[in-house]
Amino acid sequence: MTTEEKKSQSLTPQGLDFTHAHILSRYVTETGKILPRKLTRLSAKQQRKIKKTIKQARNLLLMK
């Protein structure tokens, strides 16, 4: 991918990866708990993707 393609890529929950820790922090409380779907208003599929991505970032010590 070129830099122009990366800029145009949207950062929806489906498009996020573990390197976007600053964006993933929106879906985590101050104590580190993943927010429920009621608060994030994500679909079940998006919530599962966010959950996996947050856990992957935690394992690589990119997030606490």
C-alpha positions, 0 to 999 in steps of 0.5 A, a space after each residue: 500500500 502506498 501512503 495515499 492509500 493508507 490515508 484514505 483508509 477509514 478507521 472503522 472498528 473493522 479496519 483497526 489493527 493492534 498498532 492503533 492503540 490510541 484509537 483502541 483506548 476509546 473502547 477501554 475504561 481507565 481501569 483497562 476493562 473493555 467497554 460493553 456493546 451498550 456503551 460503544 454502540 457497535 454491532 456484535 461482529 465489530 465488538 468481537 473484532 475490537 475485543 480480539 484487537 485489544 487483547 492482541 495489543 495488550 499481549 504485545 504490550 502496546 496497551 495496558 
